């Protein structure tokens, strides 16, 4: 990507952030057509474990089957559409709809329908749960709602962020999670995250160990497409992203067996436009994701990961582990809400953005426009 340091560009028009019609189209053309991080295998460690997440207006079941595999399904009974799972997580031997007792295996197959014998009234093979594309890479579970098969997300990670393997994500466990309801359009949140123009004035905690000049350079030099890599650069001598740059947990992956983990190491992977951002340091990792709800509401999901063997209170302290990003998230929340409120002004037009500090926004906007202008993919929920 070539960037003119003296040029300028703008974000999207006001209508793109405020129009319900635009949001409805985004649900299919953007949200429904890309991979999205949904959970970690440590969230469903045992056969029969399941969780339910909402993404792009869909309730999705993610489950561990009897053979240890991971599957994903639309949380909709094939009989009359009742939401099959009423709880957000649990462990079951099978899924039974509370309404008329249609029952499905952990692999989504229909195995019982009262008074409707298999083969005489209906063919059970035709009425399994609608599947959601799912892929697991090193313990991280991704879904895609598209009806059309998508290229492997694992191959994309291997291309753009092979360094993540050093941190061995399959051996992480979630230490904490925080969900932020934000009264703003999801693209306001995306754009805020893609630039650090505001960081020096707004994020003292983030900038304590982060090399801000290095971040600016990374933004300029790193191509930003639907997939990209990129670490969070640290100041010289800093071991991790913390208030003092010192470790906040037991080292991850290959670093656990080193006498002295390297300073300034980092790795990361990113999916846009609907953001999934994975950030790994030598001792902990973070996964952020954007969950659009409606045209004026979005959920920001932040997760902190540590080594699977790390013990709270011994190897890490939650307050210290979460300190930097708890402060940063709170600061960004107010910025996004304020920006979205300002966009409602009838006089608002997008202003020029900085080619030095905000080029990633331009890249994301161009990708978004191309996805919105693509030929209609058709309904991304498979019909019987």
Beta strands, then each sheet from edge to edge (+ up, - down):
strand 1: 8-9
strand 2: 36-40
strand 3: 49-55
strand 4: 58-64
strand 5: 70-74
strand 6: 89-91
strand 7: 95-96
strand 8: 103-104
strand 9: 110-112
strand 10: 133-137
strand 11: 140-144
strand 12: 172-182
strand 13: 227-229
strand 14: 267-271
strand 15: 276-280
strand 16: 285-294
strand 17: 297-307
strand 18: 353-354
sheet 1: 1+ 18-
sheet 2: 2+ 11- 10+
sheet 3: 5+ 4- 3+ 6-
sheet 4: 7+ 8- 9+
sheet 5: 12+ 17- 16+ 15- 14+ 13-
end
